[in-house]
Amino acid sequence: MGNSRWTSFRVSWRETDLWVAIDKQHYRREAEQFTMDRILHYREILDSHIIQYPGFRDSLTPVVAPGGVHLLITAMSDAALAAGAGPMSAVAGAVAEFICRDLLREYEADEVIIENGGDIFMKLTAPASVAVYAGSSPLSKKIALQVTMEDTPLALCCSSGTVGHSLSFGMADACMIACRNGALADAFATACCNEVKNADDVHQVTEKALEQPEILSAVIIAGEKVGLGGSIEIKIV
């Protein structure tokens, strides 16, 4: 964040709080209003669906989306089914991906990064290092993924049982999952974090996560224990 490679800005509305970075060559001032408009657009889709189907918001287990709904709702529903979690476990990652792709298309940008409450979707043309924040763990910000152009478009989503306000049934300080799909990465991060009931579960949950073909990499931290692996290069900061 905040370096010379990108122009960055923050846009927030209600629970949606985005940090956005666009390569300087393609940044336009109107991108900030465009991003706000897209937030309002997707929030209207989500809120309207929840009014009609309240269980989509409240369920902690998968909910099959009816036919004819917006792709945002379908993406969240499909991700929940894959991960065995509730549909709202996928909302931040899904919104990050949809808005990232909107910005790439609207401004013909080479690089866009969207961070939405710890969930990232990015398209890069050169490597970038993404460190994992894990609250009070001594490993917080000590482990990073070195993401290359070839790895992107990519979602890096993080769930925690000790950091933030999101509902979690686990105690991991950080559970970071990388997938090509934002909703999937978010839902799998939530589901994996829920399974870490104590530090001894870290390695088993990491191995189980990496068995999923959609998961490219995983980093799970609980206290002084870490489980990690996958196809994206991991480095110690």
N, C-alpha and C positions, 0 to 999 in steps of 0.2 A: 504494500500500500504506500501511496504517497511518494513514489519515485518518479524519475524523469521519463520512464518508458511509456506511461499512460497518463491521460487526464482522468481524474477520478472525482466522483461526487456521490452524495448520499441522498436518497429519496425514501421517505417513509409515509405511511398512511395506516392508521390503526395498528394492527399487529404486524403488518408487513414493513420491514425495515431493510432496505437494500443499500449495499455499497457497490458502486458500479465503476468499472475501469474500461476505457476505450483507448485504443492506440491514438496517439496525438494527431497523426495525419488525418484521421477520419472523424475526430471529435467535432461536434457542432454544439453550440450553446443550447439549441432547441432539443437536444437529446435528453436533457433533464425533464422538460415538460412531457416529452414523448414517453419517457419511462414512467412518470406519474400517470399518464393516460392509460398505459398498459396495465399498471397495477390496478387502477379503478376498473378497467375492463375485466380482468380475470377475477377480481374480487366480486364483481357483480354476477359473473357466471357462477362462482362458488356459492355466494349467498343465496342466489335464486334457487339453486339446486338443493341447498340445505333446507330452505323453507318448504320445499315440496317433499323432500326426503330427509327428515331430521336425523334418522339413523346414520346417515352418511357422516355427520359430524360427531355423533356420540359413540358409535360402535368402536370397540377395541379389537374386533375381529373383522375379517374381510367382508365387504359388501359389494355385490355384483351390480354394476351400473346398468341402468336400462338402456335400450337401444335409442339412438338418435340424440344422445347428449353430446356436449362439447368434448373435444379431444382432451382438455384438461381433466375433466371428470373421469373419462375413460382411462387416462394414464394413471391417475391416482388409484382407481379401482383395480386395475391390472397389477400395479405394484403391490398393493395390499394383499392381493391373492397370492402373488409369488412369495412374499415374505411372511405371510401369516399374521399380519398386523391390521389395525384399523385404517381406513382410507386417509384420515387426516395425518397419519404418520408420514405421508408422502407429499404434503401440500407445499412445504418450503422448497424442497428440491424440484418439484414440478414447476412452480412459479419461477424459480431461478432459471430453469432451462428455457421455458417459453419466452421469457423476457430477453434472455441472452440471444436467442435465435431471432427475435423481433428486431433487436438492435443491429445484429449482423446484417440482416436483410435490408433494413431501412437506410442504414448509413454505409452499406457496403464495406464495413470495417474488416480489418485483418485480425484484430484481437479484441475480444470482449470478455470481461470477467464479471460475474454477478455473485455477490455473497449475500445470502439471505438467512440471517440468524444462525450462522455456523454451517450453512449448506451452500456449496459453491458449484456453479456451472461455468465452464470456460472453453474458449477457443483461442489457441495460441499459434504464433509463428516462430517462436523461439522458446528455449527452456525457461521455466519458472519454478521456484522452490516454495512449497507450501508446508509450513510447520503445523504440527498438531497441538492445539491448546488443550491441556488436561487439568485445569484448575490447580489445586494444591499439590498434585503429584510432583515429585522431584523430576519426573520425565517430561513435564509440560514444556512445550516448545523446544525440546531436545531432539525430536524425531521429525524428519521432513520427507515429503515426496518430491522428487525431482521430475517434474512433468515436462515432457517434450512435445514438440509440435505433433509428432505422430501419435501421441497418446490422446490428443484432443480431436473433436469435442469430448469433454469429460466432465462427469459430476464427481465431486468429493464432498460427501455429506457426513456430518458428525453428530452423534447423539451422546448424551451424558446423563448419568444418574446423580451427579454431584454439582453440575454447573448448569445455570439457567433455570427457566420456569417450566419447560416442557415436561409433560407427564412421562415418567419412566419407572419401570418395575425392577430395574437393575441397579448396580452400584459402581459400574465402570466410570472412571473419570473422563474417558473419551473412547468412543467407538467410531472410527472413521472408515467408511466404505467407499470405494471407487467403482463406478459403473459408467457405461456410456449414456445411461438414461437417468435423469435427475430424480424422477419419482421413485425409481427402483433403488437407487443409492440411499435415498432418504428413508424409505420403508425398511430396507435391510439394516441400516444403521440402528434404527429404533428397535427392530426385532432382536438383533444381536446384543445390543446393550441390555435389553430386558433379560437376557439369558445369563448375564454375568452377575451371579448372586454373591460371589466372594472372589478374592484375587486368584484363588486356585482354579477358577473356571476359565481364566483368560485364554490359555493355550488351546483348550478343547473347543471353545467357542470360535476362536480364530481359525482353527483347522476346519471346523464345520462350515464356516462362512466361505472359505476358499474352495470348498467343494462345489459351490454354486457357479455354474458357467458364466453367469452375468457379472459376477464380482471379479474385478480385475486385480484389486489389491485391498488389503485390510490392515489397520493398525488399531489394536485394542489395548488400552492402558488402564490399570487399576492399581493405584498406589505405586509400588516399586516394580510391579510386574508388567511386562508388555508381550503381546503376541503380534507378529507382523509377517507379511509375505505377500506374494503376488507378482505381477509382471512389470509394475512401475518401480523405477529405481528408488530405493529408500536410503537416506543418508542421515548421519548423526550431526546435529548442528553444534 
